[in-house]
């Protein structure tokens, strides 16, 4: 059986968690391959809402085992907090159901302190990170100074590594940023306690996945963030510190490309982003408020992790073509189509205008992107409530036309359409 990958096709927050939850029903394993607890995946089952930041969304299913892969940076405090919260709600988070790759890197209080200090120093040029230590953890990983999760199996080595790590970063915090030093002994003791609980969860993730694939089991890879936040292919420097693309899935799990089946790009029926940087189709005023919602509902356009209101705009097909090319998308999962109900006319960006030229490819250079203006095609909207509809043919004609226009432009099918936040409010093909 193949490895199927769920990819964010925009700036993140596309609804990957609910798509992963839907697909997990047919998977034997659900695995996270990138990012950290800066991700926020919301799964709604009946009246219950699960907000997950680190543990794969498939944990909600009894049938799927879960793995946090080597490409993820893990704050053990957050992981244990999330595990305890799930356990209280009757979800099995024992080592039989959840595993952690020993090659994943740990986030420490030193990383979080550095993240905050750097953002404060940037001032108006701040990247808009979640201040959870993700970037500094990946920096340490790349500079070969990181602490791998596997050290939690050896408390003495872990304690020594934490002492050296905190002492090194204290030098930077105090002498460069003027911040307070961290207590090395306290942090070491804290992580020794985490290690006692998490050591039974450690595995060689690559071997585990290889054995599963050889046994014919199906694996669903769950991404964090989105293609435009990729450190190489996104709107640099307003990006994350990892690769939330199909290539990142392979390196973040230790699996080869021949194992891949479907690559499902998740995109909202409009566009959103959190943080700074150019946004060609961004809206303001009443339409923006209409798309964003009030924040009273968990599915409104406010960050699951940060709580920050998202910037909103019309659907941008230039972005989606970029995501399709970078990831070799085989399918599209279109979310939040229901939010567009009641808007008389819908604008879809089909290209950019730059200095009198028409662009159909996404420029990742920020100065170029900031000068781009969207070229729109107007499509008629629909007024019907589509949340109860479960078949494509049952959608209003204009809603069908909207979806068909998108898939015709991209040349890939929409295999999933969500028409509401709940698990069952989905049209599948």
JOZIDA-V978802 format. One record per residue. RES is the residue in three letters. SS is DSSP state (h for helix, s for strand, l for the rest). PHI is phi in radians with two decimals (none if undefined). Layout:
# JOZIDA-V978802
res: {RES:RES}
ss: {SS:SS}
phi: {PHI:PHI}
This chain:
# JOZIDA-V978802
res: {UNK:UNK:UNK:UNK:UNK:UNK:UNK:UNK:UNK:UNK:UNK:UNK:UNK:UNK:UNK:UNK:UNK:UNK:UNK:UNK:UNK:UNK:UNK:UNK:UNK:UNK:UNK:UNK:UNK:UNK:UNK:UNK:UNK:UNK:UNK:UNK:UNK:UNK:UNK:UNK:UNK:UNK:UNK:UNK:UNK:UNK:UNK:UNK:UNK:UNK:UNK:UNK:UNK:UNK:UNK:UNK:UNK:UNK:UNK:UNK:UNK:UNK:UNK:UNK:UNK:UNK:UNK:UNK:UNK:UNK:UNK:UNK:UNK:UNK:UNK:UNK:UNK:UNK:UNK:UNK:UNK:UNK:UNK:UNK:UNK:UNK:UNK:UNK:UNK:UNK:UNK:UNK:UNK:UNK:UNK:UNK:UNK:UNK:UNK:UNK:UNK:UNK:UNK:UNK:UNK:UNK:UNK:UNK:UNK:UNK:UNK:UNK:UNK:UNK:UNK:UNK:UNK:UNK:UNK:UNK:UNK:UNK:UNK:UNK:UNK:UNK:UNK:UNK:UNK:UNK:UNK:UNK:UNK:UNK:UNK:UNK:UNK:UNK:UNK:UNK:UNK:UNK:UNK:UNK:UNK:UNK:UNK:UNK:UNK:UNK:UNK:UNK:UNK:UNK:UNK:UNK:UNK:UNK:UNK:UNK:UNK:UNK:UNK:UNK:UNK:UNK:UNK:UNK:UNK:UNK:UNK:UNK:UNK:UNK:UNK:UNK:UNK:UNK:UNK:UNK:UNK:UNK:UNK:UNK:UNK:UNK:UNK:UNK:UNK:UNK:UNK:UNK:UNK:UNK:UNK:UNK:UNK:UNK:UNK:UNK:UNK:UNK:UNK:UNK:UNK:UNK:UNK:UNK:UNK:UNK:UNK:UNK:UNK:UNK:UNK:UNK:UNK:UNK:UNK:UNK:UNK:UNK:UNK:UNK:UNK:UNK:UNK:UNK:UNK:UNK:UNK:UNK:UNK:UNK:UNK:UNK:UNK:UNK:UNK:UNK:UNK:UNK:UNK:UNK:UNK:UNK:UNK:UNK:UNK:UNK:UNK:UNK:UNK:UNK:UNK:UNK:UNK:UNK:UNK:UNK:UNK:UNK:UNK:UNK:UNK:UNK:UNK:UNK:UNK:UNK:UNK:UNK:UNK:UNK:UNK:UNK:UNK:UNK:UNK:UNK:UNK:UNK:UNK:UNK:UNK:UNK:UNK:UNK:UNK:UNK:UNK:UNK:UNK:UNK:UNK:UNK:UNK:UNK:UNK:UNK:UNK:UNK:UNK:UNK:UNK:UNK:UNK:UNK:UNK:UNK:UNK:UNK:UNK:UNK:UNK:UNK:UNK:UNK:UNK:UNK:UNK:UNK:UNK:UNK:UNK:UNK:UNK:UNK:UNK:UNK:UNK:UNK:UNK:UNK:UNK:UNK:UNK:UNK:UNK:UNK:UNK:UNK:UNK:UNK:UNK:UNK:UNK:UNK:UNK:UNK:UNK:UNK:UNK:UNK:UNK:UNK:UNK:UNK:UNK:UNK:UNK:UNK:UNK:UNK:UNK:UNK:UNK:UNK:UNK:UNK:UNK:UNK:UNK:UNK:UNK:UNK:UNK:UNK:UNK:UNK:UNK:UNK:UNK:UNK:UNK:UNK:UNK:UNK:UNK:UNK:UNK:UNK:UNK:UNK:UNK:UNK:UNK:UNK:UNK:UNK:UNK:UNK:UNK:UNK:UNK:UNK:UNK:UNK:UNK:UNK:UNK:UNK:UNK:UNK:UNK:UNK:UNK:UNK:UNK:UNK:UNK:UNK:UNK:UNK:UNK:UNK:UNK:UNK:UNK}
ss: {l:l:s:s:s:s:s:s:l:l:l:l:l:l:l:h:h:h:h:h:h:h:h:h:l:l:l:l:s:s:s:s:l:l:s:l:l:l:l:l:s:s:s:s:s:l:l:s:s:s:s:s:l:l:l:l:h:h:h:h:l:l:l:l:s:s:s:s:l:l:l:s:s:s:l:h:h:h:h:h:h:h:h:h:h:h:h:h:l:l:l:l:l:l:l:l:l:s:s:s:s:l:l:l:s:s:l:l:h:h:h:h:h:h:h:h:h:h:h:h:h:h:h:h:h:l:l:l:l:l:l:l:l:h:h:h:h:h:h:h:h:h:l:l:l:l:l:s:h:h:h:h:h:l:h:h:h:h:h:h:h:h:h:h:h:h:h:h:h:h:h:h:h:h:h:l:l:l:l:l:l:l:l:h:h:h:h:h:h:h:h:h:h:h:h:h:h:h:h:h:h:s:s:l:h:h:h:h:h:h:h:h:h:h:l:l:l:l:s:s:s:s:l:l:l:l:h:h:h:l:l:l:l:l:l:l:l:l:l:l:l:l:l:l:l:h:h:h:h:h:h:l:l:l:l:l:h:h:h:s:s:s:s:s:s:s:s:s:l:l:s:s:s:l:l:l:l:l:l:l:l:s:l:l:h:h:h:h:h:h:h:h:l:l:l:l:l:l:l:l:l:s:l:l:l:l:l:l:s:l:s:s:s:l:s:s:h:h:h:h:h:h:h:h:h:h:h:l:l:l:s:s:s:s:s:l:h:h:h:h:l:l:l:l:s:s:s:s:s:s:s:s:s:s:l:l:s:s:s:l:l:l:l:l:l:h:h:h:h:h:l:l:s:s:s:s:s:s:s:s:l:l:l:l:l:l:l:l:l:l:l:h:h:h:l:l:h:h:h:h:h:h:h:h:h:h:h:h:h:h:l:l:s:s:s:s:s:s:l:l:l:s:l:l:l:s:s:s:l}
phi: {none:-1.55:-1.67:-1.78:-2.09:-1.76:-2.11:-1.35:-1.71:-2.23:-1.70:1.52:1.07:-1.45:1.84:-1.11:-1.09:-1.25:-1.21:-1.07:-1.02:-1.13:-1.30:-1.11:-1.09:-1.83:-1.86:-1.52:-2.42:-2.17:-2.30:-1.65:-2.12:-2.70:1.29:-2.57:-1.44:-1.34:-1.37:-2.48:-1.99:-1.86:-2.12:-1.96:-2.19:1.07:-1.59:-1.66:-2.06:-1.90:-1.92:-1.96:-2.07:-2.33:-1.33:-0.97:-1.09:-1.17:-1.08:-1.20:-1.57:-1.22:-1.54:-1.87:-1.46:-2.17:-2.35:-1.67:-1.38:-1.19:-1.40:-1.56:-1.78:-2.07:-1.56:-1.09:-1.10:-1.16:-1.04:-1.20:-1.08:-1.18:-1.07:-1.13:-1.14:-1.18:-1.06:-1.11:-1.71:1.51:-1.60:-1.33:-2.10:-1.29:-1.04:-1.22:-1.92:-2.31:-2.36:-2.20:-1.15:-1.20:-1.61:-1.16:-1.75:-1.61:-1.63:-2.13:-1.02:-1.16:-1.11:-1.16:-1.10:-1.14:-1.00:-1.16:-1.13:-1.19:-1.16:-1.13:-1.19:-1.20:1.05:-1.16:-1.60:-1.03:-1.26:1.59:-1.21:-1.41:1.09:-1.89:1.45:-1.12:-1.01:-1.05:-1.16:-1.19:-1.09:-1.10:-1.07:-1.19:-1.60:1.12:-2.05:-1.33:-2.04:-1.40:-1.07:-1.01:-1.15:-1.17:-1.40:-2.26:-0.98:-1.17:-1.11:-1.09:-1.06:-1.09:-1.14:-1.15:-1.02:-1.10:-1.05:-1.19:-1.07:-1.09:-1.31:-1.06:-1.04:-1.22:-1.05:-1.44:-1.53:-1.74:-1.79:1.18:-1.59:-1.30:-1.32:-1.58:-1.43:-1.10:-1.12:-1.14:-1.15:-1.07:-1.14:-1.05:-1.32:-1.13:-1.18:-1.09:-1.08:-1.03:-1.46:-1.67:-0.96:-1.14:-1.57:-1.31:-2.55:-1.45:-1.08:-1.11:-1.16:-1.01:-1.24:-1.07:-1.11:-1.13:-1.17:-1.13:-1.45:1.46:-1.46:-1.65:-2.18:-1.99:-1.68:-1.85:-1.59:-2.04:1.02:-2.53:-1.00:-1.34:-1.82:-1.15:-1.16:-1.73:-1.98:-1.78:-1.48:-1.06:-1.62:-1.47:-2.39:-1.52:-1.78:-2.34:-2.00:-1.48:-1.91:-1.06:-1.08:-1.14:-1.12:-1.21:-1.27:-1.36:-2.14:1.38:-2.20:-1.47:-1.16:-1.17:-1.47:-1.40:-1.82:-1.49:-2.15:-1.76:-1.57:-1.70:-2.46:-1.25:-1.31:-2.41:-2.18:-2.41:-2.72:-2.04:1.70:-1.52:2.04:-1.07:-2.62:-0.99:-1.74:-1.05:-2.01:-2.38:1.40:-1.18:-1.17:-1.08:-1.10:-1.12:-1.27:-1.33:1.47:-1.62:1.58:-1.34:-1.85:-1.14:-1.67:-1.18:-1.46:-2.32:-1.01:-1.10:-1.51:-1.70:1.34:-1.31:-1.12:-1.47:-1.31:-2.25:-2.84:-1.17:-1.06:-2.07:-1.33:-1.12:-1.09:-1.18:-1.12:-1.07:-1.11:-1.10:-1.20:-1.13:-1.84:0.95:-1.03:-1.76:-2.53:-2.05:-1.92:-1.74:-1.91:1.07:-1.09:-1.12:-1.14:-1.41:-1.05:1.65:-1.65:-1.07:-2.28:-1.98:-1.76:-2.20:-1.36:-1.83:-2.90:-1.98:-1.89:-2.32:0.89:1.45:-1.83:-1.67:-1.92:-1.96:-1.86:-1.38:-1.51:-1.50:-1.25:-1.13:-1.11:-1.19:-1.07:-1.11:-1.60:-1.36:-2.09:-1.23:-1.82:-1.78:-2.04:-1.60:-2.12:-1.23:-1.54:-2.45:-1.87:-1.22:-1.35:-1.75:-1.09:-1.42:-1.41:-2.17:-2.26:-1.12:-1.16:-1.40:-1.22:-0.98:-0.97:-1.23:-1.21:-1.06:-1.10:-1.09:-1.13:-1.10:-1.08:-1.11:-1.19:-1.13:-1.16:-1.55:1.35:-2.30:-1.40:-1.62:-1.53:-2.46:-2.29:-1.70:-2.11:2.98:-1.36:-1.39:-0.94:-1.39:-1.51:-2.47:-1.92:-2.03:-1.98}
